[in-house]
């Protein structure tokens, strides 16, 4: 198991280790993005492409504590492909 954790909580059970390994394997080929605090921009965590909906967050830097909709805080594509310009 490659995941880091504080060993003061004791050894990880075989079932938990199996679930952690399956989770890691499932996300290997997924695209991920950083989830940042909407107030100060501090990196709160990582979100994968299969994640949708709302998530409750707490920023360790500015102490923002609230719910955000991941659709509102996703990365915007910057390419020009597909844009239609009126002339």
N, C-alpha and C positions, 0 to 999 in steps of 0.2 A: 504494500500500500504506500503510495507516494504522498498522500495528503498529510499536511502538517496539522497537529493539534496538541493541546496541552495535556501531557500524560498524567497530570494530577487527577484527572477524572477516571483513570484506570484504563485497562486494555479495551480495545474495540472488539465487540462480538463478531463472530464469523458472518452472521447475517448482515450486520451493519457494514462490515468491510465489503461484502458482496454487493450491497446496494450502492455504496460509494464508487466501487469499480465500474458497475453498470452505468452509473450517472456520468462518470468520466468518459467512458467509451461512447455513449450516446452523444456527447457534446463535442467530440474530437473534430468532426467535420462541419460543425455548425458555425455560422458567422456570429460574432459577438460584438457588443459595443459597451462602452462605459456608461454607467448610470451616474449622473452628476446632480448635485444639489441645485434646485432651481433658484436658490437665493445667492449662494456664494460660489457655486461651480466646483466644489470639492467632490472628488470621486467617491461615491458611496458604494458602488459595487459594479458587477458585470451582468448584463442582460443578454440572453441568447435569442436567436431569431424566432424560436417557437413560443416566446413569452409574450402574452397579451393581457390587457386588462389593467387593473389597478393594483398598486403596491403601496404598503405603508412604509415610510422611510423615516430615519432619524439621522441627521447630519452630526457628525462628531465635531465639526469645526464651528458652525454657526448655531447649532442646536435646533435647527428647523425640525419640527416633528409633525408630519402630516401624511396625507394620502395623495398620490399623483397618478394620473392616467398615463400609462406608458406611450400611448398614441400621440399625446400632446408633446412629449419630450423625446421624440425619436430624432435620429440624425436625418437631415435633409440632403437629398442628392443634389450635387452642384453641376452636373453635366447639362449640356444644352440639347442633347438628343431628344427628339419628340416634341419640342416646343413649336407652337404655331404662332407666327407673328402676323398681325394684321397690317396691311399696307394701304 
